[in-house]
């Protein structure tokens, strides 16, 4: 018997997998990758447990869902219920090709009040088309028996009945299963981050036909909306400057100081002479130059490859542009 696990790399999905493997069920962990959550933690966690894992890129389907989630968003740009529905649906599509019979997740009843209550868990199961085939080993005894339990593929009495937000039961179970190393439960999804969500919402509004590289840009720098079709990103350190340079393309305007240390600045969209002057001034303002000093900067892109002089301004004047 084989099951596919919706695997985050955190303790809950690791425990769910181990409970099933202890009953002789073969488990394949599936991590669904998008620009908003990376597989790094999951790969490391699976390797430590000697658990087979497959990384599945669902970026395009996830973005399509994200722009109009049926069940709306959580506190920020996190459509948790719709995201879970999509992932379970994709696992269902993979059951036959992977030779598996059912799905397991590390969800715990009541751990997340909005997305892991009885109604939400049932909704995910129903809308994914896998009614009865989604087993949640950590809370199974508090939920209706699933097909794997009814048919004897899994022994219900060996599953758990966890509920609530406390991590203590999971930590005690990890100790009993001799799992000593596991990642902290904090975060992982950028869609639950306030600043990133604000930037993403701005991108969706200003650029419905955005490129994937623009999502990567949201992860670095300071972001400013100069006009309806003009955006500016200012690098905050050497690593971010390098990332911005990597994501730059000829249709963007790239600026940097020449004679003093400073940021790499990327301006995208419509760059009028007025916005170019403002961007040049912002480049100097966030550099080590004094605002009163004329500072040489380099401009590249949008048909330009030149140098010009600019003065900085008080950065407080840029706050109204900041995203």
C-alpha beads as a LAMMPS data file, in Angstrom:
LAMMPS data file: protein, C-alpha beads

323 atoms
322 bonds

1 atom types
1 bond types

-500.0 500.0 xlo xhi
-500.0 500.0 ylo yhi
-500.0 500.0 zlo zhi

Masses

1 110.0

Atoms # bond

1 1 1 0.000 0.000 0.000
2 1 1 1.282 3.456 -0.914
3 1 1 0.235 6.990 0.042
4 1 1 1.228 10.413 -1.240
5 1 1 1.912 13.035 1.424
6 1 1 1.394 16.784 1.035
7 1 1 4.754 17.548 2.586
8 1 1 5.811 20.967 3.881
9 1 1 8.985 19.788 5.566
10 1 1 7.670 20.820 8.982
11 1 1 7.175 18.560 11.975
12 1 1 3.470 17.873 11.339
13 1 1 3.856 16.460 7.825
14 1 1 6.946 14.545 8.941
15 1 1 5.024 12.943 11.816
16 1 1 2.092 12.094 9.539
17 1 1 4.474 10.299 7.197
18 1 1 6.187 8.417 9.998
19 1 1 2.894 7.241 11.540
20 1 1 1.940 5.672 8.213
21 1 1 5.363 4.176 7.552
22 1 1 5.227 2.589 11.012
23 1 1 2.165 0.697 9.738
24 1 1 4.012 -0.557 6.672
25 1 1 2.561 2.005 4.245
26 1 1 4.976 3.275 1.612
27 1 1 4.982 7.083 1.615
28 1 1 6.159 9.469 -1.091
29 1 1 6.449 13.081 0.060
30 1 1 5.345 15.725 -2.433
31 1 1 6.449 19.312 -2.068
32 1 1 4.667 21.861 -4.240
33 1 1 7.003 24.672 -5.210
34 1 1 6.029 28.206 -6.253
35 1 1 7.794 31.584 -6.054
36 1 1 6.203 31.951 -2.607
37 1 1 7.568 28.865 -0.860
38 1 1 10.875 27.110 -1.449
39 1 1 11.618 23.389 -1.219
40 1 1 14.906 23.811 0.660
41 1 1 13.525 23.017 4.124
42 1 1 11.403 20.135 2.846
43 1 1 14.315 18.485 1.031
44 1 1 16.508 18.707 4.122
45 1 1 13.759 17.372 6.399
46 1 1 12.956 14.458 4.080
47 1 1 16.636 13.538 3.748
48 1 1 17.060 13.460 7.536
49 1 1 14.133 11.025 7.781
50 1 1 15.217 8.981 4.750
51 1 1 11.831 9.797 3.232
52 1 1 11.529 9.797 -0.583
53 1 1 10.482 13.224 -1.867
54 1 1 9.424 14.672 -5.200
55 1 1 9.386 18.417 -5.940
56 1 1 6.460 19.510 -8.113
57 1 1 6.434 23.015 -9.609
58 1 1 2.837 24.296 -9.600
59 1 1 3.639 27.964 -10.267
60 1 1 1.291 28.577 -13.182
61 1 1 -1.731 26.836 -11.663
62 1 1 -1.083 28.491 -8.321
63 1 1 -0.823 31.982 -9.842
64 1 1 -4.064 31.448 -11.729
65 1 1 -5.804 30.524 -8.481
66 1 1 -4.131 33.320 -6.535
67 1 1 -5.557 36.072 -8.702
68 1 1 -9.151 35.045 -7.965
69 1 1 -9.404 32.606 -5.024
70 1 1 -12.899 31.223 -4.530
71 1 1 -12.668 31.368 -0.751
72 1 1 -10.775 34.645 -0.521
73 1 1 -7.658 35.542 1.423
74 1 1 -6.531 35.231 5.010
75 1 1 -4.893 38.133 6.815
76 1 1 -2.767 39.069 3.815
77 1 1 -2.466 37.543 0.328
78 1 1 -2.725 33.965 1.595
79 1 1 -5.645 32.015 0.067
80 1 1 -5.067 29.040 2.364
81 1 1 -8.238 27.057 1.657
82 1 1 -7.951 27.457 -2.123
83 1 1 -4.252 26.627 -1.922
84 1 1 -4.979 23.412 -0.020
85 1 1 -7.723 22.477 -2.488
86 1 1 -5.335 22.959 -5.404
87 1 1 -2.565 20.894 -3.822
88 1 1 -4.836 18.007 -2.839
89 1 1 -6.417 18.050 -6.307
90 1 1 -2.976 17.808 -7.919
91 1 1 -2.019 14.942 -5.601
92 1 1 -5.223 13.197 -6.677
93 1 1 -4.165 13.580 -10.306
94 1 1 -0.853 11.922 -9.420
95 1 1 -2.195 8.901 -7.517
96 1 1 -2.398 6.566 -10.484
97 1 1 0.938 7.479 -12.035
98 1 1 2.671 7.048 -8.675
99 1 1 0.877 3.779 -7.912
100 1 1 -0.645 5.221 -4.733
101 1 1 -4.098 4.726 -3.251
102 1 1 -4.708 7.700 -0.968
103 1 1 -3.449 11.043 0.336
104 1 1 -2.120 12.064 3.741
105 1 1 -1.458 15.511 5.191
106 1 1 0.025 16.858 8.412
107 1 1 -2.994 19.035 9.169
108 1 1 -4.119 19.258 12.787
109 1 1 -7.730 20.069 13.593
110 1 1 -7.980 23.585 15.027
111 1 1 -4.301 24.427 14.635
112 1 1 -5.201 27.197 12.189
113 1 1 -8.681 28.464 13.056
114 1 1 -9.589 29.614 9.543
115 1 1 -8.175 26.844 7.358
116 1 1 -8.043 23.785 9.645
117 1 1 -11.492 23.705 11.189
118 1 1 -13.977 20.908 10.449
119 1 1 -15.760 22.888 7.740
120 1 1 -12.555 23.901 5.951
121 1 1 -11.058 20.393 6.063
122 1 1 -14.270 18.928 4.646
123 1 1 -14.410 21.622 1.975
124 1 1 -10.869 20.875 0.819
125 1 1 -11.625 17.178 0.591
126 1 1 -14.866 17.727 -1.332
127 1 1 -13.621 20.375 -3.778
128 1 1 -10.450 18.455 -4.555
129 1 1 -12.570 15.500 -5.691
130 1 1 -11.007 13.134 -3.143
131 1 1 -13.798 12.646 -0.637
132 1 1 -12.838 9.835 1.754
133 1 1 -9.292 9.538 0.425
134 1 1 -7.627 12.313 2.435
135 1 1 -6.267 10.938 5.707
136 1 1 -5.002 13.309 8.402
137 1 1 -3.083 10.970 10.734
138 1 1 -2.485 13.517 13.492
139 1 1 -6.195 14.238 14.020
140 1 1 -7.788 11.098 12.548
141 1 1 -9.529 10.031 15.768
142 1 1 -11.387 13.359 15.876
143 1 1 -12.526 13.115 12.258
144 1 1 -14.836 10.803 10.345
145 1 1 -13.174 7.499 9.314
146 1 1 -11.677 7.624 5.835
147 1 1 -11.646 4.933 3.154
148 1 1 -8.090 3.824 4.068
149 1 1 -9.287 3.234 7.644
150 1 1 -12.571 1.555 6.685
151 1 1 -10.853 -0.825 4.276
152 1 1 -8.112 -1.740 6.712
153 1 1 -5.265 -0.170 4.763
154 1 1 -4.477 1.796 7.927
155 1 1 -5.231 0.943 11.562
156 1 1 -7.233 3.836 13.004
157 1 1 -6.335 2.936 16.592
158 1 1 -2.665 3.662 15.815
159 1 1 -3.412 7.166 14.585
160 1 1 -3.628 10.324 16.715
161 1 1 -6.441 12.594 17.915
162 1 1 -4.584 15.894 18.216
163 1 1 -6.409 19.227 18.122
164 1 1 -5.702 22.847 18.912
165 1 1 -2.699 25.109 18.520
166 1 1 -0.364 23.598 21.126
167 1 1 2.773 21.993 19.701
168 1 1 3.410 19.904 22.811
169 1 1 1.618 16.725 21.596
170 1 1 3.591 16.751 18.346
171 1 1 6.863 17.273 20.166
172 1 1 6.093 14.379 22.523
173 1 1 5.209 12.151 19.562
174 1 1 8.438 13.145 17.826
175 1 1 10.349 12.023 20.899
176 1 1 8.540 8.660 20.949
177 1 1 9.328 8.172 17.265
178 1 1 12.990 9.120 17.888
179 1 1 12.737 12.190 15.652
180 1 1 15.246 14.583 17.158
181 1 1 15.875 17.099 14.387
182 1 1 13.090 19.032 12.741
183 1 1 12.599 22.626 11.592
184 1 1 10.750 25.246 13.592
185 1 1 7.091 25.760 12.628
186 1 1 7.535 29.455 11.818
187 1 1 6.492 30.874 8.452
188 1 1 7.750 29.665 5.113
189 1 1 5.014 31.138 2.909
190 1 1 5.654 34.663 1.664
191 1 1 1.932 35.174 1.143
192 1 1 1.541 35.464 4.924
193 1 1 4.099 38.283 5.072
194 1 1 2.588 41.777 5.332
195 1 1 5.204 43.640 3.286
196 1 1 5.466 41.027 0.542
197 1 1 1.674 40.817 0.301
198 1 1 1.429 44.583 -0.129
199 1 1 3.962 44.466 -2.945
200 1 1 2.209 41.538 -4.607
201 1 1 -1.158 43.269 -4.471
202 1 1 0.407 46.323 -6.112
203 1 1 1.919 44.157 -8.854
204 1 1 -1.385 42.420 -9.594
205 1 1 -3.097 45.802 -9.836
206 1 1 -0.493 47.584 -11.955
207 1 1 0.743 44.686 -14.095
208 1 1 -1.894 41.973 -14.722
209 1 1 0.433 40.490 -17.377
210 1 1 3.498 40.453 -15.093
211 1 1 6.548 38.269 -15.700
212 1 1 7.815 35.680 -13.225
213 1 1 11.006 37.682 -12.703
214 1 1 8.857 40.476 -11.285
215 1 1 7.732 38.122 -8.526
216 1 1 11.375 37.483 -7.677
217 1 1 12.002 41.224 -7.522
218 1 1 9.311 41.531 -4.849
219 1 1 11.601 39.610 -2.493
220 1 1 14.410 42.184 -2.444
221 1 1 14.989 45.881 -1.920
222 1 1 12.782 48.867 -1.187
223 1 1 9.847 49.259 -3.568
224 1 1 8.333 52.505 -4.810
225 1 1 5.394 53.230 -7.133
226 1 1 6.357 56.431 -8.979
227 1 1 3.358 56.379 -11.297
228 1 1 0.572 54.034 -12.468
229 1 1 2.972 52.363 -14.915
230 1 1 6.310 53.141 -13.283
231 1 1 7.978 51.275 -10.445
232 1 1 11.371 51.582 -8.779
233 1 1 13.319 49.059 -6.688
234 1 1 16.325 50.082 -4.563
235 1 1 18.825 47.457 -3.415
236 1 1 19.691 47.511 0.292
237 1 1 22.966 45.589 0.282
238 1 1 25.485 43.912 -2.014
239 1 1 23.509 40.666 -2.299
240 1 1 20.296 42.477 -3.214
241 1 1 22.159 44.654 -5.715
242 1 1 23.455 41.522 -7.412
243 1 1 19.964 39.990 -7.499
244 1 1 18.503 43.138 -9.043
245 1 1 21.220 43.143 -11.713
246 1 1 20.431 39.501 -12.494
247 1 1 16.720 40.256 -12.896
248 1 1 17.252 43.389 -15.001
249 1 1 16.358 43.369 -18.691
250 1 1 16.864 45.930 -21.467
251 1 1 13.332 47.293 -21.148
252 1 1 14.205 48.412 -17.575
253 1 1 16.402 51.316 -16.582
254 1 1 19.272 50.350 -14.280
255 1 1 21.064 52.995 -12.201
256 1 1 24.021 52.903 -9.837
257 1 1 26.501 55.343 -8.308
258 1 1 30.008 55.335 -9.764
259 1 1 32.299 57.185 -7.380
260 1 1 30.748 56.195 -4.030
261 1 1 29.205 53.003 -2.655
262 1 1 25.498 52.876 -3.285
263 1 1 22.496 50.845 -4.367
264 1 1 21.579 49.279 -7.637
265 1 1 18.264 50.808 -8.688
266 1 1 15.882 49.295 -11.224
267 1 1 13.123 51.349 -12.827
268 1 1 10.498 49.485 -14.836
269 1 1 7.589 50.623 -16.963
270 1 1 7.173 54.079 -18.464
271 1 1 10.170 56.239 -17.551
272 1 1 9.516 59.879 -18.403
273 1 1 12.346 62.437 -18.064
274 1 1 10.723 63.530 -14.797
275 1 1 10.736 59.985 -13.404
276 1 1 14.303 59.428 -14.633
277 1 1 15.426 62.527 -12.717
278 1 1 13.562 61.365 -9.608
279 1 1 15.115 57.891 -9.891
280 1 1 18.586 59.400 -10.270
281 1 1 18.028 61.509 -7.174
282 1 1 16.813 58.463 -5.223
283 1 1 19.892 56.516 -6.318
284 1 1 22.122 59.185 -4.797
285 1 1 19.943 59.560 -1.708
286 1 1 20.341 55.893 -0.776
287 1 1 24.090 55.940 -1.468
288 1 1 26.948 57.062 0.794
289 1 1 27.075 60.449 -0.965
290 1 1 25.946 63.632 0.765
291 1 1 22.694 64.989 -0.629
292 1 1 24.282 68.356 -1.449
293 1 1 27.061 66.777 -3.514
294 1 1 26.721 66.292 -7.250
295 1 1 27.290 62.574 -7.689
296 1 1 28.021 60.663 -10.874
297 1 1 25.687 57.773 -11.652
298 1 1 25.522 55.246 -14.487
299 1 1 22.333 54.597 -16.458
300 1 1 21.756 51.505 -18.558
301 1 1 18.735 50.204 -20.455
302 1 1 15.728 51.616 -22.322
303 1 1 18.104 52.667 -25.084
304 1 1 20.481 54.426 -22.665
305 1 1 24.080 53.711 -21.746
306 1 1 25.387 56.896 -20.221
307 1 1 26.492 58.760 -17.122
308 1 1 24.924 61.797 -15.479
309 1 1 25.249 63.923 -12.369
310 1 1 22.544 64.046 -9.712
311 1 1 21.938 65.298 -6.200
312 1 1 20.209 63.447 -3.420
313 1 1 17.173 64.520 -1.408
314 1 1 15.801 63.964 2.060
315 1 1 14.547 60.345 2.025
316 1 1 11.447 61.368 3.978
317 1 1 10.206 62.875 0.723
318 1 1 10.017 59.402 -0.863
319 1 1 7.637 57.924 1.704
320 1 1 4.526 58.699 -0.305
321 1 1 5.899 56.567 -3.152
322 1 1 6.816 53.569 -1.018
323 1 1 4.813 50.392 -1.469

Bonds

1 1 1 2
2 1 2 3
3 1 3 4
4 1 4 5
5 1 5 6
6 1 6 7
7 1 7 8
8 1 8 9
9 1 9 10
10 1 10 11
11 1 11 12
12 1 12 13
13 1 13 14
14 1 14 15
15 1 15 16
16 1 16 17
17 1 17 18
18 1 18 19
19 1 19 20
20 1 20 21
21 1 21 22
22 1 22 23
23 1 23 24
24 1 24 25
25 1 25 26
26 1 26 27
27 1 27 28
28 1 28 29
29 1 29 30
30 1 30 31
31 1 31 32
32 1 32 33
33 1 33 34
34 1 34 35
35 1 35 36
36 1 36 37
37 1 37 38
38 1 38 39
39 1 39 40
40 1 40 41
41 1 41 42
42 1 42 43
43 1 43 44
44 1 44 45
45 1 45 46
46 1 46 47
47 1 47 48
48 1 48 49
49 1 49 50
50 1 50 51
51 1 51 52
52 1 52 53
53 1 53 54
54 1 54 55
55 1 55 56
56 1 56 57
57 1 57 58
58 1 58 59
59 1 59 60
60 1 60 61
61 1 61 62
62 1 62 63
63 1 63 64
64 1 64 65
65 1 65 66
66 1 66 67
67 1 67 68
68 1 68 69
69 1 69 70
70 1 70 71
71 1 71 72
72 1 72 73
73 1 73 74
74 1 74 75
75 1 75 76
76 1 76 77
77 1 77 78
78 1 78 79
79 1 79 80
80 1 80 81
81 1 81 82
82 1 82 83
83 1 83 84
84 1 84 85
85 1 85 86
86 1 86 87
87 1 87 88
88 1 88 89
89 1 89 90
90 1 90 91
91 1 91 92
92 1 92 93
93 1 93 94
94 1 94 95
95 1 95 96
96 1 96 97
97 1 97 98
98 1 98 99
99 1 99 100
100 1 100 101
101 1 101 102
102 1 102 103
103 1 103 104
104 1 104 105
105 1 105 106
106 1 106 107
107 1 107 108
108 1 108 109
109 1 109 110
110 1 110 111
111 1 111 112
112 1 112 113
113 1 113 114
114 1 114 115
115 1 115 116
116 1 116 117
117 1 117 118
118 1 118 119
119 1 119 120
120 1 120 121
121 1 121 122
122 1 122 123
123 1 123 124
124 1 124 125
125 1 125 126
126 1 126 127
127 1 127 128
128 1 128 129
129 1 129 130
130 1 130 131
131 1 131 132
132 1 132 133
133 1 133 134
134 1 134 135
135 1 135 136
136 1 136 137
137 1 137 138
138 1 138 139
139 1 139 140
140 1 140 141
141 1 141 142
142 1 142 143
143 1 143 144
144 1 144 145
145 1 145 146
146 1 146 147
147 1 147 148
148 1 148 149
149 1 149 150
150 1 150 151
151 1 151 152
152 1 152 153
153 1 153 154
154 1 154 155
155 1 155 156
156 1 156 157
157 1 157 158
158 1 158 159
159 1 159 160
160 1 160 161
161 1 161 162
162 1 162 163
163 1 163 164
164 1 164 165
165 1 165 166
166 1 166 167
167 1 167 168
168 1 168 169
169 1 169 170
170 1 170 171
171 1 171 172
172 1 172 173
173 1 173 174
174 1 174 175
175 1 175 176
176 1 176 177
177 1 177 178
178 1 178 179
179 1 179 180
180 1 180 181
181 1 181 182
182 1 182 183
183 1 183 184
184 1 184 185
185 1 185 186
186 1 186 187
187 1 187 188
188 1 188 189
189 1 189 190
190 1 190 191
191 1 191 192
192 1 192 193
193 1 193 194
194 1 194 195
195 1 195 196
196 1 196 197
197 1 197 198
198 1 198 199
199 1 199 200
200 1 200 201
201 1 201 202
202 1 202 203
203 1 203 204
204 1 204 205
205 1 205 206
206 1 206 207
207 1 207 208
208 1 208 209
209 1 209 210
210 1 210 211
211 1 211 212
212 1 212 213
213 1 213 214
214 1 214 215
215 1 215 216
216 1 216 217
217 1 217 218
218 1 218 219
219 1 219 220
220 1 220 221
221 1 221 222
222 1 222 223
223 1 223 224
224 1 224 225
225 1 225 226
226 1 226 227
227 1 227 228
228 1 228 229
229 1 229 230
230 1 230 231
231 1 231 232
232 1 232 233
233 1 233 234
234 1 234 235
235 1 235 236
236 1 236 237
237 1 237 238
238 1 238 239
239 1 239 240
240 1 240 241
241 1 241 242
242 1 242 243
243 1 243 244
244 1 244 245
245 1 245 246
246 1 246 247
247 1 247 248
248 1 248 249
249 1 249 250
250 1 250 251
251 1 251 252
252 1 252 253
253 1 253 254
254 1 254 255
255 1 255 256
256 1 256 257
257 1 257 258
258 1 258 259
259 1 259 260
260 1 260 261
261 1 261 262
262 1 262 263
263 1 263 264
264 1 264 265
265 1 265 266
266 1 266 267
267 1 267 268
268 1 268 269
269 1 269 270
270 1 270 271
271 1 271 272
272 1 272 273
273 1 273 274
274 1 274 275
275 1 275 276
276 1 276 277
277 1 277 278
278 1 278 279
279 1 279 280
280 1 280 281
281 1 281 282
282 1 282 283
283 1 283 284
284 1 284 285
285 1 285 286
286 1 286 287
287 1 287 288
288 1 288 289
289 1 289 290
290 1 290 291
291 1 291 292
292 1 292 293
293 1 293 294
294 1 294 295
295 1 295 296
296 1 296 297
297 1 297 298
298 1 298 299
299 1 299 300
300 1 300 301
301 1 301 302
302 1 302 303
303 1 303 304
304 1 304 305
305 1 305 306
306 1 306 307
307 1 307 308
308 1 308 309
309 1 309 310
310 1 310 311
311 1 311 312
312 1 312 313
313 1 313 314
314 1 314 315
315 1 315 316
316 1 316 317
317 1 317 318
318 1 318 319
319 1 319 320
320 1 320 321
321 1 321 322
322 1 322 323
